[in-house]
Amino acid sequence: MKSVALQIGPLAIHWYSLMILMAIVIGTNLGRYQAKRMGEDPEHIYNIALYGALAGILGARLYYVALSWSYYSSRPLEILATWHGGLAIHGGIIGAMAALFFYTRKYRLSFWKYLDMLSPSLILGQGIGRWGNFFNNEAYGAPALWPSWWPTGWHFGNPQFLPWGLHIASPFRMPEYADLLRFPVDTTLFHPTFLYESLWDVGLFTFLLLMLRRGRQPRGNVFFFYLMLYSTGRFFIEGLRTDPLMLFGVIRMAQFVSLLLIAAGLGAILFRTFQKRAASPNNGKFDIL
């Protein structure tokens, strides 16, 4: 798959950049719709989207570069080449949240209300943005072998690999799969982990949207459910990937951070729920969204 969508003279427009742009546009329009529905000024969403996107991309890049410093320290110009890939979503979340926090403080808006309001936009944007990995031939997994417990004769035409696996050309393979005698290009299929995460994100988007429409729950809960459930999916999907950033060579960095976020999200949900119930005069019915 070619990473360049359009070439105009020396100017190359990359699919990765287009996927990020599409995610921002769709997420912004969804956020404006939610703002109108929840009685907020939708014009704020344009500003939040602009600052959040810039801070999110910056945070995602700095996070990735920091964890891959052994590579970038000798290639400083590559730090600016975001179209080559290399954005870490956890850094993006930190950057976008920081932008939202300062914006809501400046205009005296409810940080938690806006965080809940924009959580569906955020997860949908992540699901769209993951397709940039497809065009960059990155974020794929190990060979997509049928599990050993799968019944013989139920292999849907391919007795060795799952039918939705990806062909990965040799220039884009990790060293452990570079041997084309053991892993031929024409027959070896790899897990499309970007697709798994994209589908998980779309499913979570639907759940968060329904949760937001329900209302009547402690402010912040929609975001904390996003944090907990996204991190749960990410933890398991990350285990299939072949190009993860490692922490001290022991555990995948994204899995370690995901465990922290699962604990933080669950703890915050329980704390805020019990706190609201204790303070509520109407037996736990929350009037918040």
C-alpha positions in Angstrom: 0.0 0.0 0.0 1.4 3.4 -1.0 1.7 6.0 1.8 1.3 9.0 -0.6 -2.2 9.8 -1.7 -1.3 12.6 -4.1 1.9 14.0 -5.5 1.9 17.6 -6.9 5.5 18.4 -8.0 7.7 18.2 -4.9 4.6 18.3 -2.6 3.5 14.9 -1.3 0.1 14.5 0.4 0.2 11.4 2.6 -2.7 9.2 3.5 -1.7 9.3 7.1 -2.2 13.1 7.2 -5.5 12.8 5.3 -6.8 10.2 7.9 -5.9 12.6 10.8 -7.6 15.5 9.0 -10.7 13.4 8.4 -10.8 12.4 12.0 -10.6 16.0 13.1 -13.3 17.2 10.7 -15.8 14.4 11.6 -15.0 14.6 15.3 -15.5 18.4 15.3 -18.8 18.3 13.6 -20.0 15.6 16.0 -18.8 17.7 18.9 -20.8 20.7 17.6 -23.9 18.6 17.3 -23.5 17.4 20.9 -22.8 20.9 22.1 -26.1 22.2 20.6 -28.0 19.2 22.1 -26.5 19.9 25.5 -27.1 23.6 25.6 -23.6 24.8 24.9 -22.3 27.2 22.4 -21.1 25.1 19.4 -18.6 27.8 18.4 -16.4 26.8 21.3 -16.0 23.4 19.6 -14.1 24.9 16.7 -11.6 26.5 19.0 -11.3 23.4 21.2 -10.8 21.3 18.0 -8.1 23.5 16.7 -6.1 23.8 20.0 -6.8 20.2 20.9 -5.6 18.9 17.5 -2.4 20.9 17.7 -1.7 19.9 21.3 -2.7 16.3 20.6 -0.5 15.9 17.6 2.4 17.6 19.5 1.9 15.5 22.6 1.6 12.3 20.5 4.8 13.0 18.6 6.8 14.1 21.7 5.6 11.0 23.6 6.6 8.7 20.7 10.0 10.4 20.2 10.8 10.3 23.9 10.2 6.5 23.9 12.2 6.0 20.7 15.0 8.4 21.6 17.7 5.9 20.7 16.5 6.2 17.1 15.7 9.9 16.9 18.8 11.1 18.7 20.9 10.4 15.6 18.2 11.5 13.2 16.9 14.8 14.6 15.2 15.9 11.3 13.1 12.8 11.4 11.4 14.2 14.6 9.5 16.6 12.3 8.4 13.9 9.8 5.1 13.0 11.3 3.8 11.9 7.9 6.1 8.9 8.3 4.1 7.8 11.3 5.1 7.7 14.9 2.3 9.2 16.9 1.5 7.6 20.3 -2.1 8.0 21.2 -1.5 8.2 25.0 0.6 11.3 24.4 -2.1 12.7 22.1 -4.7 12.2 24.9 -2.5 14.1 27.4 -1.9 17.0 24.9 -5.6 17.3 24.0 -6.7 17.2 27.6 -4.3 19.9 28.6 -5.6 22.1 25.8 -9.2 21.5 26.9 -8.3 22.2 30.5 -6.8 25.6 29.8 -9.5 26.5 27.3 -12.4 25.7 29.7 -10.6 27.6 32.5 -10.1 30.7 30.3 -13.8 30.8 29.3 -15.2 29.5 32.6 -16.7 26.4 31.1 -17.2 23.1 32.8 -14.1 21.0 32.1 -15.8 17.7 33.0 -19.0 18.5 31.0 -16.9 19.2 27.9 -14.7 16.2 28.5 -17.8 14.0 28.5 -19.3 15.8 25.5 -16.2 15.3 23.4 -15.3 11.7 24.4 -17.4 10.1 21.6 -15.6 12.5 19.1 -12.2 11.5 20.5 -12.7 7.7 20.2 -14.3 8.0 16.8 -11.4 10.1 15.6 -9.0 7.5 17.0 -10.8 4.8 15.0 -10.5 6.8 11.8 -6.9 7.8 12.4 -5.9 4.1 12.8 -6.3 3.7 9.1 -3.3 5.9 8.6 -1.3 3.0 10.0 -2.7 0.8 7.2 -1.4 3.2 4.5 1.9 3.4 6.3 2.3 -0.4 6.5 2.7 -0.2 10.3 1.0 -1.2 13.5 0.4 -4.8 12.3 0.7 -7.9 14.3 2.4 -11.3 14.3 1.5 -13.9 11.6 -2.3 -14.4 11.8 -2.2 -18.1 12.5 -5.4 -20.1 13.2 -5.5 -20.8 17.0 -4.6 -24.4 17.9 -8.1 -25.0 19.3 -9.9 -24.2 16.1 -11.7 -27.2 14.6 -10.0 -28.9 11.6 -11.8 -28.3 8.4 -13.2 -24.9 9.4 -10.5 -22.8 7.9 -12.4 -21.1 5.2 -10.0 -21.8 2.4 -6.7 -21.2 4.2 -5.6 -23.9 6.6 -2.8 -21.8 8.1 -3.7 -18.2 8.3 -6.9 -16.2 9.2 -8.7 -15.0 6.1 -8.6 -11.3 7.2 -4.8 -11.3 7.6 -2.6 -8.8 5.7 0.3 -9.2 3.3 3.2 -7.1 4.5 6.0 -6.3 1.9 9.5 -7.1 3.0 10.7 -3.5 3.4 8.0 -2.9 6.1 8.6 -6.1 8.1 10.2 -6.3 11.6 13.5 -8.1 11.7 12.1 -11.3 13.1 9.9 -11.7 10.0 12.4 -10.6 7.3 13.3 -14.1 6.3 11.3 -14.6 3.2 12.0 -18.3 3.0 10.3 -18.8 6.4 7.7 -16.1 5.8 7.0 -15.7 2.1 5.5 -12.5 1.0 2.8 -14.1 -1.1 1.5 -16.5 1.5 2.3 -15.1 5.0 -0.6 -13.1 6.5 -0.2 -10.8 9.5 -2.7 -9.6 12.1 -4.2 -6.3 11.1 -4.1 -4.9 14.6 -4.9 -1.4 13.4 -8.2 -2.8 12.1 -8.9 -4.6 15.4 -8.4 -1.3 17.3 -10.4 0.7 14.8 -13.4 -1.7 15.2 -13.0 -1.6 19.0 -13.0 2.2 18.8 -16.2 2.3 16.7 -18.0 -0.1 19.1 -16.9 2.0 22.0 -18.0 5.2 20.2 -21.5 3.7 20.0 -21.5 2.8 23.7 -20.3 6.3 24.8 -22.8 8.0 22.5 -25.7 6.0 24.1 -24.3 6.7 27.5 -24.1 10.4 26.9 -27.6 10.5 25.6 -28.8 8.8 28.8 -27.4 11.6 30.9 -28.1 11.6 34.6 -24.8 10.3 35.9 -21.8 11.9 37.5 -19.9 14.3 35.3 -16.7 12.8 34.1 -18.1 9.2 34.0 -18.4 9.2 30.2 -14.8 10.1 29.9 -13.7 7.7 32.5 -15.6 4.9 30.8 -13.8 5.9 27.6 -10.4 5.8 29.4 -11.1 2.4 31.0 -12.7 0.6 28.0 -10.3 2.0 25.4 -7.3 1.0 27.5 -8.8 -2.5 28.0 -9.0 -3.1 24.3 -5.6 -1.5 23.7 -4.0 -3.8 26.3 -5.1 -7.0 24.5 -4.5 -5.7 21.0 -1.1 -4.5 21.8 -0.1 -8.0 22.7 -0.4 -9.0 19.1 1.7 -6.2 17.7 5.3 -6.6 16.4 6.5 -3.0 16.6 5.7 -1.9 20.1 7.6 0.5 22.2 9.1 -1.4 25.2 9.6 -0.2 28.8 13.0 -1.2 30.0 12.7 -4.2 27.6 10.3 -5.9 30.0 6.8 -4.9 29.1 5.2 -3.1 26.2 4.9 0.6 27.1 1.3 0.9 25.8 0.2 -2.1 27.9 1.8 -0.7 31.0 0.1 2.7 30.5 -3.1 0.9 29.6 -3.1 -0.9 33.0 -2.6 2.4 34.8 -5.4 4.0 32.9 -7.8 1.1 33.5 -7.1 1.4 37.2 -7.5 5.2 37.1 -10.7 5.0 35.1 -12.3 2.4 37.2 -11.2 4.1 40.5 -12.6 7.4 39.3 -15.9 5.9 38.3 -16.4 4.2 41.6 -15.3 7.2 43.6 -17.4 9.7 41.8 -20.5 7.4 41.8 -20.4 6.8 45.5 -19.5 10.4 46.2 -22.6 11.5 44.3 -24.9 9.0 45.9 -23.7 10.1 49.3 -24.4 13.7 48.5 -27.6 13.3 46.4 -31.0 14.1 48.1 -32.9 12.1 45.5 -31.5 8.6 46.1 -28.7 8.4 43.6 -30.4 10.1 40.6 -27.8 12.3 39.2 -28.7 15.6 37.4 -25.5 16.4 35.6 -25.4 16.2 31.8 
